Amino acid sequence: MTLDHLALLATDAEAFAVAVETGPADAPIAGCPGWRLPELGAHLGGVHRWARAAIITGAVPQLDPAADPAPSELGQLAVWLREGAARLLATLHDLDPQQPTWHPFPVEPKVAGLWRRRQAQEASVHRWDAQRAVGQSPSIDAEFAADGIDEYWTVMLPRLITREHLVVPSTTFAAETTDTGQRWVVHGGSGRVEIAAPGVEPAACIRGDAQHVLLSLWGRPVPANAVSTSGDPAVADSWLALGGA
């Protein structure tokens, strides 16, 4: 089944806004140390505005945050979030996915369709962050989470490595999902994250349902028995540290 990233983005953006206006404002964000709900809200709303500007111009956005600042009061922040999400969704809806564009991700060819998936995955994990912070029991659909794992390896981790100047482990690592039956094997011997050739055996592996594997890759807390790692613990730790950097 093909995922409808725009519908998923719309649902998660609204759930995120509801969690933000639920509060409390001082709720800590476990996956983003030092952040509380207002900081998380300002981040996602800022991402929505930045991504929309990039889509419209096809170039690096030149936004002035002071022109549209994130409110600190939670109710007003939720309104600001909904406004930004609605504009982003409208822009994405009118977008030709095959249109050549600029984006900051080391993915070729550079076409506009990448933005739909990226923004849906961004909203999904941060919606989970916000709901967890306000005492809800969030979850991510298995198929969508598996899509997020794939996007992590092929889009976001390469971007993080470039942006944050992270050192790629020179080892081979695997991620397996018990509910969707998928497996990714990656290696970093070239200094980049690459999907390993068929038959290559990893030095370590993380295994669990798609939701908890995705959250673990992104450095989010998961229940103690939700995932397991096998093989060389140092290899597993070095790969899992990247998403939480």
Contacts in CASP RR format, 6 or more apart in sequence:
PFRMAT RR
TARGET T0000
AUTHOR 0000-0000-0000
METHOD contacts of the structure
MODEL  1
MTLDHLALLATDAEAFAVAVETGPADAPIAGCPGWRLPELGAHLGGVHRW
ARAAIITGAVPQLDPAADPAPSELGQLAVWLREGAARLLATLHDLDPQQP
TWHPFPVEPKVAGLWRRRQAQEASVHRWDAQRAVGQSPSIDAEFAADGID
EYWTVMLPRLITREHLVVPSTTFAAETTDTGQRWVVHGGSGRVEIAAPGV
EPAACIRGDAQHVLLSLWGRPVPANAVSTSGDPAVADSWLALGGA
1 143 0 8 1.000
3 120 0 8 1.000
3 143 0 8 1.000
3 144 0 8 1.000
3 147 0 8 1.000
5 116 0 8 1.000
5 117 0 8 1.000
5 119 0 8 1.000
5 120 0 8 1.000
6 89 0 8 1.000
6 92 0 8 1.000
6 93 0 8 1.000
6 116 0 8 1.000
6 120 0 8 1.000
8 120 0 8 1.000
8 123 0 8 1.000
8 124 0 8 1.000
8 144 0 8 1.000
9 85 0 8 1.000
9 88 0 8 1.000
9 89 0 8 1.000
9 92 0 8 1.000
9 116 0 8 1.000
9 119 0 8 1.000
9 120 0 8 1.000
9 123 0 8 1.000
10 85 0 8 1.000
10 89 0 8 1.000
12 120 0 8 1.000
12 123 0 8 1.000
12 124 0 8 1.000
12 127 0 8 1.000
13 48 0 8 1.000
13 81 0 8 1.000
13 82 0 8 1.000
13 85 0 8 1.000
13 89 0 8 1.000
13 123 0 8 1.000
13 127 0 8 1.000
14 82 0 8 1.000
14 85 0 8 1.000
15 127 0 8 1.000
15 131 0 8 1.000
16 41 0 8 1.000
16 44 0 8 1.000
16 81 0 8 1.000
16 123 0 8 1.000
16 126 0 8 1.000
16 127 0 8 1.000
16 130 0 8 1.000
17 78 0 8 1.000
17 81 0 8 1.000
17 82 0 8 1.000
17 85 0 8 1.000
18 78 0 8 1.000
19 37 0 8 1.000
19 127 0 8 1.000
19 130 0 8 1.000
19 131 0 8 1.000
19 133 0 8 1.000
19 134 0 8 1.000
19 136 0 8 1.000
20 37 0 8 1.000
20 40 0 8 1.000
20 41 0 8 1.000
20 74 0 8 1.000
20 75 0 8 1.000
20 77 0 8 1.000
20 78 0 8 1.000
20 81 0 8 1.000
20 130 0 8 1.000
21 74 0 8 1.000
21 75 0 8 1.000
21 77 0 8 1.000
21 78 0 8 1.000
22 134 0 8 1.000
23 37 0 8 1.000
23 74 0 8 1.000
23 134 0 8 1.000
24 37 0 8 1.000
24 134 0 8 1.000
25 36 0 8 1.000
25 37 0 8 1.000
25 38 0 8 1.000
25 74 0 8 1.000
26 36 0 8 1.000
26 37 0 8 1.000
27 36 0 8 1.000
27 37 0 8 1.000
27 133 0 8 1.000
27 134 0 8 1.000
27 135 0 8 1.000
28 34 0 8 1.000
28 35 0 8 1.000
28 36 0 8 1.000
28 133 0 8 1.000
29 35 0 8 1.000
29 36 0 8 1.000
29 37 0 8 1.000
29 39 0 8 1.000
29 40 0 8 1.000
29 129 0 8 1.000
29 130 0 8 1.000
29 133 0 8 1.000
30 129 0 8 1.000
30 132 0 8 1.000
30 133 0 8 1.000
30 220 0 8 1.000
30 221 0 8 1.000
31 129 0 8 1.000
31 218 0 8 1.000
31 219 0 8 1.000
31 220 0 8 1.000
31 221 0 8 1.000
31 244 0 8 1.000
32 39 0 8 1.000
32 40 0 8 1.000
32 43 0 8 1.000
32 129 0 8 1.000
35 43 0 8 1.000
36 133 0 8 1.000
37 74 0 8 1.000
37 130 0 8 1.000
37 133 0 8 1.000
37 134 0 8 1.000
38 70 0 8 1.000
38 72 0 8 1.000
38 74 0 8 1.000
38 77 0 8 1.000
40 126 0 8 1.000
40 129 0 8 1.000
40 130 0 8 1.000
40 133 0 8 1.000
41 70 0 8 1.000
41 77 0 8 1.000
41 81 0 8 1.000
41 126 0 8 1.000
41 130 0 8 1.000
42 70 0 8 1.000
42 77 0 8 1.000
43 126 0 8 1.000
44 81 0 8 1.000
44 122 0 8 1.000
44 123 0 8 1.000
44 126 0 8 1.000
45 70 0 8 1.000
45 80 0 8 1.000
45 81 0 8 1.000
45 84 0 8 1.000
45 85 0 8 1.000
46 65 0 8 1.000
46 70 0 8 1.000
47 119 0 8 1.000
47 122 0 8 1.000
48 81 0 8 1.000
48 84 0 8 1.000
48 85 0 8 1.000
48 87 0 8 1.000
48 88 0 8 1.000
48 119 0 8 1.000
49 63 0 8 1.000
49 68 0 8 1.000
49 84 0 8 1.000
49 87 0 8 1.000
49 88 0 8 1.000
50 61 0 8 1.000
50 63 0 8 1.000
51 88 0 8 1.000
51 115 0 8 1.000
51 118 0 8 1.000
51 119 0 8 1.000
52 84 0 8 1.000
52 87 0 8 1.000
52 88 0 8 1.000
52 91 0 8 1.000
53 61 0 8 1.000
53 62 0 8 1.000
53 63 0 8 1.000
54 60 0 8 1.000
54 61 0 8 1.000
54 101 0 8 1.000
54 102 0 8 1.000
54 103 0 8 1.000
54 104 0 8 1.000
54 115 0 8 1.000
55 91 0 8 1.000
55 92 0 8 1.000
55 95 0 8 1.000
55 101 0 8 1.000
55 112 0 8 1.000
55 115 0 8 1.000
56 91 0 8 1.000
57 102 0 8 1.000
58 101 0 8 1.000
58 102 0 8 1.000
59 102 0 8 1.000
60 102 0 8 1.000
60 104 0 8 1.000
68 80 0 8 1.000
70 77 0 8 1.000
70 80 0 8 1.000
71 77 0 8 1.000
71 79 0 8 1.000
71 80 0 8 1.000
85 123 0 8 1.000
88 119 0 8 1.000
92 115 0 8 1.000
92 116 0 8 1.000
92 119 0 8 1.000
95 112 0 8 1.000
95 113 0 8 1.000
95 115 0 8 1.000
95 116 0 8 1.000
96 112 0 8 1.000
97 111 0 8 1.000
97 112 0 8 1.000
97 113 0 8 1.000
97 116 0 8 1.000
98 111 0 8 1.000
98 112 0 8 1.000
98 113 0 8 1.000
99 111 0 8 1.000
99 112 0 8 1.000
99 113 0 8 1.000
100 109 0 8 1.000
100 110 0 8 1.000
100 111 0 8 1.000
100 112 0 8 1.000
101 110 0 8 1.000
101 111 0 8 1.000
101 112 0 8 1.000
101 115 0 8 1.000
102 110 0 8 1.000
103 110 0 8 1.000
103 112 0 8 1.000
103 114 0 8 1.000
103 115 0 8 1.000
104 159 0 8 1.000
104 163 0 8 1.000
105 114 0 8 1.000
105 118 0 8 1.000
105 155 0 8 1.000
105 156 0 8 1.000
105 158 0 8 1.000
105 159 0 8 1.000
106 158 0 8 1.000
106 159 0 8 1.000
106 162 0 8 1.000
107 114 0 8 1.000
107 154 0 8 1.000
107 155 0 8 1.000
107 158 0 8 1.000
114 155 0 8 1.000
117 147 0 8 1.000
117 151 0 8 1.000
117 155 0 8 1.000
118 151 0 8 1.000
118 155 0 8 1.000
118 156 0 8 1.000
120 144 0 8 1.000
121 147 0 8 1.000
121 148 0 8 1.000
121 151 0 8 1.000
121 156 0 8 1.000
124 140 0 8 1.000
124 144 0 8 1.000
124 148 0 8 1.000
125 140 0 8 1.000
125 214 0 8 1.000
125 215 0 8 1.000
125 218 0 8 1.000
125 220 0 8 1.000
127 138 0 8 1.000
128 138 0 8 1.000
128 139 0 8 1.000
128 140 0 8 1.000
128 215 0 8 1.000
128 220 0 8 1.000
129 220 0 8 1.000
131 137 0 8 1.000
131 138 0 8 1.000
132 138 0 8 1.000
139 211 0 8 1.000
140 210 0 8 1.000
140 211 0 8 1.000
140 214 0 8 1.000
140 215 0 8 1.000
141 211 0 8 1.000
142 177 0 8 1.000
142 179 0 8 1.000
142 180 0 8 1.000
142 209 0 8 1.000
142 210 0 8 1.000
142 211 0 8 1.000
143 180 0 8 1.000
143 210 0 8 1.000
145 177 0 8 1.000
145 209 0 8 1.000
145 210 0 8 1.000
145 211 0 8 1.000
145 213 0 8 1.000
145 214 0 8 1.000
146 177 0 8 1.000
146 180 0 8 1.000
146 182 0 8 1.000
146 210 0 8 1.000
146 214 0 8 1.000
148 214 0 8 1.000
149 175 0 8 1.000
149 177 0 8 1.000
149 182 0 8 1.000
149 184 0 8 1.000
149 210 0 8 1.000
149 213 0 8 1.000
149 214 0 8 1.000
149 217 0 8 1.000
150 184 0 8 1.000
152 214 0 8 1.000
152 217 0 8 1.000
152 218 0 8 1.000
152 243 0 8 1.000
153 175 0 8 1.000
153 184 0 8 1.000
153 186 0 8 1.000
153 193 0 8 1.000
153 195 0 8 1.000
154 195 0 8 1.000
157 193 0 8 1.000
157 242 0 8 1.000
157 243 0 8 1.000
158 192 0 8 1.000
158 193 0 8 1.000
160 166 0 8 1.000
160 242 0 8 1.000
160 243 0 8 1.000
160 245 0 8 1.000
161 168 0 8 1.000
161 192 0 8 1.000
161 193 0 8 1.000
161 242 0 8 1.000
164 245 0 8 1.000
166 242 0 8 1.000
166 245 0 8 1.000
168 188 0 8 1.000
168 189 0 8 1.000
168 191 0 8 1.000
168 192 0 8 1.000
168 193 0 8 1.000
168 242 0 8 1.000
169 188 0 8 1.000
169 235 0 8 1.000
169 238 0 8 1.000
169 239 0 8 1.000
169 242 0 8 1.000
170 188 0 8 1.000
170 189 0 8 1.000
170 191 0 8 1.000
171 187 0 8 1.000
171 188 0 8 1.000
171 189 0 8 1.000
171 203 0 8 1.000
171 204 0 8 1.000
171 232 0 8 1.000
171 235 0 8 1.000
171 238 0 8 1.000
171 239 0 8 1.000
172 185 0 8 1.000
172 186 0 8 1.000
172 187 0 8 1.000
172 188 0 8 1.000
172 196 0 8 1.000
172 200 0 8 1.000
172 201 0 8 1.000
172 202 0 8 1.000
172 203 0 8 1.000
172 235 0 8 1.000
173 185 0 8 1.000
173 186 0 8 1.000
173 187 0 8 1.000
173 202 0 8 1.000
173 203 0 8 1.000
173 204 0 8 1.000
173 205 0 8 1.000
173 206 0 8 1.000
173 235 0 8 1.000
173 236 0 8 1.000
173 239 0 8 1.000
174 183 0 8 1.000
174 184 0 8 1.000
174 185 0 8 1.000
174 186 0 8 1.000
174 202 0 8 1.000
174 204 0 8 1.000
174 205 0 8 1.000
174 206 0 8 1.000
175 183 0 8 1.000
175 184 0 8 1.000
175 205 0 8 1.000
175 206 0 8 1.000
175 207 0 8 1.000
175 213 0 8 1.000
175 217 0 8 1.000
176 182 0 8 1.000
176 183 0 8 1.000
176 205 0 8 1.000
176 206 0 8 1.000
176 207 0 8 1.000
176 208 0 8 1.000
176 213 0 8 1.000
177 183 0 8 1.000
177 207 0 8 1.000
177 208 0 8 1.000
177 209 0 8 1.000
177 210 0 8 1.000
177 213 0 8 1.000
178 207 0 8 1.000
178 208 0 8 1.000
178 209 0 8 1.000
179 208 0 8 1.000
179 209 0 8 1.000
179 210 0 8 1.000
180 210 0 8 1.000
182 210 0 8 1.000
184 195 0 8 1.000
185 195 0 8 1.000
185 196 0 8 1.000
185 199 0 8 1.000
185 200 0 8 1.000
185 202 0 8 1.000
186 193 0 8 1.000
186 194 0 8 1.000
186 195 0 8 1.000
186 196 0 8 1.000
186 239 0 8 1.000
187 194 0 8 1.000
187 196 0 8 1.000
187 200 0 8 1.000
188 194 0 8 1.000
196 202 0 8 1.000
202 235 0 8 1.000
203 231 0 8 1.000
203 232 0 8 1.000
203 235 0 8 1.000
204 229 0 8 1.000
204 230 0 8 1.000
204 231 0 8 1.000
204 232 0 8 1.000
204 233 0 8 1.000
204 235 0 8 1.000
204 236 0 8 1.000
204 239 0 8 1.000
205 229 0 8 1.000
205 230 0 8 1.000
205 231 0 8 1.000
205 236 0 8 1.000
206 213 0 8 1.000
206 216 0 8 1.000
206 217 0 8 1.000
206 227 0 8 1.000
206 228 0 8 1.000
206 229 0 8 1.000
206 236 0 8 1.000
206 240 0 8 1.000
207 213 0 8 1.000
207 227 0 8 1.000
207 228 0 8 1.000
207 229 0 8 1.000
207 230 0 8 1.000
208 226 0 8 1.000
208 227 0 8 1.000
208 228 0 8 1.000
209 226 0 8 1.000
212 222 0 8 1.000
212 223 0 8 1.000
212 226 0 8 1.000
212 227 0 8 1.000
213 227 0 8 1.000
215 221 0 8 1.000
215 222 0 8 1.000
216 222 0 8 1.000
216 226 0 8 1.000
216 227 0 8 1.000
216 240 0 8 1.000
217 240 0 8 1.000
217 243 0 8 1.000
218 243 0 8 1.000
218 244 0 8 1.000
219 240 0 8 1.000
219 243 0 8 1.000
219 244 0 8 1.000
229 236 0 8 1.000
END
